[in-house]
Amino acid sequence: MRQLHRRALRTSAARGLSSTAAPLPEGLREIVSVPRTPSWSLKELHQEGAQLNAADSVLTEEKLRELAELCHLHVEDEKLPGLLKDVESIIQCTKTIQAMTLNENMDDVYAKSDFDAGVVAPLREDVVTEGDCAEKVLANAAEKSGYYFKVPKVLQD
């Protein structure tokens, strides 16, 4: 994601585009540089989730076994505690991400794009073009029936 932001910044700078063409929505500020190191790590979040005690647990072995049955998965009894720990860690990681406020560091989330700077693909004129070319289209068909392609039957009755 950060590489895309850097590439977009370099591309717009190379084209001589200024991102000041359109004002930013309230609460957002322009990104002038992208930090080289991420501000958070999924590995750290996963490790934080793995260091939970039983009181913080959201999922029990019985509930995990029930969920596995609903998903038609067979989980061996000796693998259940390890799976429970992994799933609990993922749940806690997700809770941590959900709890983060986006307003503190908006430049990690949003970046100016060329579209915001007014650079868009040009639209072509809506003009009627030559039509009635069914014969040309059907000329390469292996089999045809009137103005339709004839294809082998795929699904059986």
Legacy VTK file of the C-alpha trace (Angstrom):
# vtk DataFile Version 3.0
C-alpha trace
ASCII
DATASET POLYDATA
POINTS 157 float
0.000 0.000 0.000
2.756 2.412 0.930
4.584 1.612 -2.302
1.470 2.565 -4.242
1.314 5.868 -2.367
4.982 6.559 -3.101
4.525 5.655 -6.756
1.475 7.935 -7.016
3.407 10.794 -5.430
6.362 10.296 -7.787
4.094 9.970 -10.824
2.169 13.133 -10.056
5.407 15.002 -9.331
6.904 13.805 -12.628
3.853 15.020 -14.526
4.120 18.370 -12.830
0.763 17.946 -11.174
-0.035 19.916 -8.109
-2.394 18.384 -5.627
-3.571 21.838 -4.627
-5.986 21.930 -7.580
-8.881 20.613 -5.514
-9.320 21.450 -1.825
-9.145 18.574 0.615
-12.231 17.589 2.587
-12.346 18.900 6.122
-10.210 16.896 8.531
-7.813 15.608 5.866
-4.381 16.933 5.086
-2.148 16.397 2.088
0.574 13.776 2.287
3.898 15.307 1.408
6.010 12.291 2.315
5.328 8.714 3.228
7.195 7.290 6.232
9.592 4.485 5.353
8.613 2.344 8.330
5.037 1.326 9.060
3.372 2.809 12.109
2.014 -0.598 13.164
2.670 -4.256 12.484
0.294 -7.182 12.127
2.936 -9.406 13.710
2.949 -7.243 16.853
-0.853 -7.202 16.938
-0.926 -10.975 16.557
1.615 -11.414 19.371
-0.395 -9.116 21.647
-3.446 -11.283 20.999
-1.472 -14.445 21.791
-0.492 -13.111 25.245
-4.032 -13.139 26.576
-5.138 -14.831 29.749
-8.284 -16.928 30.053
-10.310 -14.011 31.467
-9.907 -12.065 28.189
-11.002 -15.025 26.070
-14.001 -14.530 23.828
-14.125 -18.068 22.497
-14.304 -21.359 24.390
-13.289 -24.830 23.233
-16.941 -25.869 23.145
-17.903 -22.884 20.996
-14.938 -23.495 18.662
-15.918 -27.162 18.341
-19.501 -26.089 17.543
-18.273 -23.619 14.907
-16.075 -26.309 13.361
-19.075 -28.629 13.113
-21.168 -25.902 11.483
-18.369 -25.434 8.930
-18.188 -29.208 8.400
-14.576 -29.264 9.623
-13.094 -32.098 11.645
-10.705 -30.839 14.322
-8.847 -33.429 16.355
-9.050 -33.006 20.138
-5.278 -32.630 20.562
-5.180 -29.785 17.991
-8.112 -27.877 19.492
-6.159 -25.863 22.142
-3.622 -24.646 19.552
-6.378 -23.727 17.113
-8.267 -21.949 19.895
-5.163 -19.910 20.730
-4.669 -18.947 17.054
-8.312 -17.996 16.488
-8.412 -16.028 19.747
-5.256 -14.186 18.693
-6.841 -13.268 15.353
-9.994 -12.035 17.105
-7.956 -9.862 19.479
-5.880 -8.528 16.568
-9.094 -7.547 14.792
-10.422 -5.879 17.950
-7.200 -3.869 18.263
-7.448 -2.683 14.659
-11.123 -1.758 15.132
-10.306 0.198 18.293
-7.722 2.408 16.587
-8.953 5.875 15.787
-8.338 6.994 12.245
-8.244 10.696 13.049
-4.876 10.493 14.801
-2.859 9.637 11.719
-4.932 10.151 8.592
-1.926 10.133 6.267
-1.573 6.380 6.847
-5.060 5.883 5.450
-5.655 8.419 2.680
-3.494 9.675 -0.146
-4.149 12.135 -2.906
-4.665 10.503 -6.255
-4.405 11.818 -9.781
-8.196 11.708 -9.953
-8.432 14.269 -7.146
-5.976 16.493 -9.010
-8.322 16.670 -11.987
-6.494 14.168 -14.182
-9.145 11.884 -15.611
-9.525 9.822 -18.736
-11.117 11.911 -21.480
-14.638 10.970 -22.457
-15.319 10.384 -26.116
-18.127 11.986 -28.017
-21.401 10.045 -27.962
-21.773 9.536 -31.702
-23.707 6.899 -33.579
-21.275 4.613 -35.384
-21.696 2.088 -38.150
-23.966 -0.684 -36.998
-25.627 -3.696 -38.543
-22.417 -5.711 -38.658
-23.921 -9.056 -37.647
-22.628 -10.708 -40.827
-19.047 -9.641 -40.054
-19.309 -10.862 -36.468
-20.872 -14.193 -37.417
-18.406 -14.775 -40.285
-15.902 -16.376 -37.887
-18.439 -18.501 -36.007
-17.936 -22.260 -36.144
-21.707 -22.783 -36.275
-24.550 -20.307 -36.532
-28.304 -20.306 -36.670
-29.733 -17.143 -38.193
-28.228 -14.198 -36.315
-27.113 -16.350 -33.348
-23.969 -18.270 -32.445
-24.657 -21.985 -32.096
-22.697 -23.559 -29.248
-22.609 -27.109 -27.922
-24.861 -27.930 -25.006
-22.944 -27.674 -21.730
-25.526 -28.525 -19.070
-27.509 -31.733 -19.219
-31.235 -31.853 -18.464
LINES 1 158
157 0 1 2 3 4 5 6 7 8 9 10 11 12 13 14 15 16 17 18 19 20 21 22 23 24 25 26 27 28 29 30 31 32 33 34 35 36 37 38 39 40 41 42 43 44 45 46 47 48 49 50 51 52 53 54 55 56 57 58 59 60 61 62 63 64 65 66 67 68 69 70 71 72 73 74 75 76 77 78 79 80 81 82 83 84 85 86 87 88 89 90 91 92 93 94 95 96 97 98 99 100 101 102 103 104 105 106 107 108 109 110 111 112 113 114 115 116 117 118 119 120 121 122 123 124 125 126 127 128 129 130 131 132 133 134 135 136 137 138 139 140 141 142 143 144 145 146 147 148 149 150 151 152 153 154 155 156
